[in-house]
């Protein structure tokens, strides 16, 4: 799912995309994804998959809607000689604002996030700017380097199934409360 998100954002913007935590940050303009967490909402009834030939257990899947939240940072670093940095900032900021104006479909494949599987191909990506861009002086002031940062909040909505193996019942025994007699029910 993360790979699909990164590939989609890179394809839309043409910028490199890195995922935090990382110690490597490119000097060229890039986007940084910072995962925040996942919320699950139960959706529908359990789904039972019968055992395949030779298997003794069935699989039960509980459907959920998953909402994965993250922050997306636009970073540009450089000197502002002849306003080149400001020009790059305006270009990148406008590109993001235009690309993320409406929800985006993310092409996903069936993916395993054990013990979950992505239930449906495709996810919906939504982004909105939560902080206007800011320029920061970098430590190397004699070279006049600056960092520009713009913060976006994103969410990815997709369907998943929580899987459990359900052993095939061979025999059930219970005690009759009135007679105290043990009763056995067999599959055979």
Secondary structure, DSSP 4 states (H G I P E B T S, - for coil): -HHHHHHHHHHHH-SEEEESS-S---SSSEEEEEEEEEEEEE-S--EEEPPPTT--EEEEEEEEEEEEEEEEEEEEEEE-GGGHHHHHHHHHHHHHHHHTSS-EEE-----EETTEEE-SS-EEEEEEEEEEEEEEE-S-GGGTEEEEEEEEEEEEEEEEEEEEEEEPP-EEEEE-TTT--EEEEE--
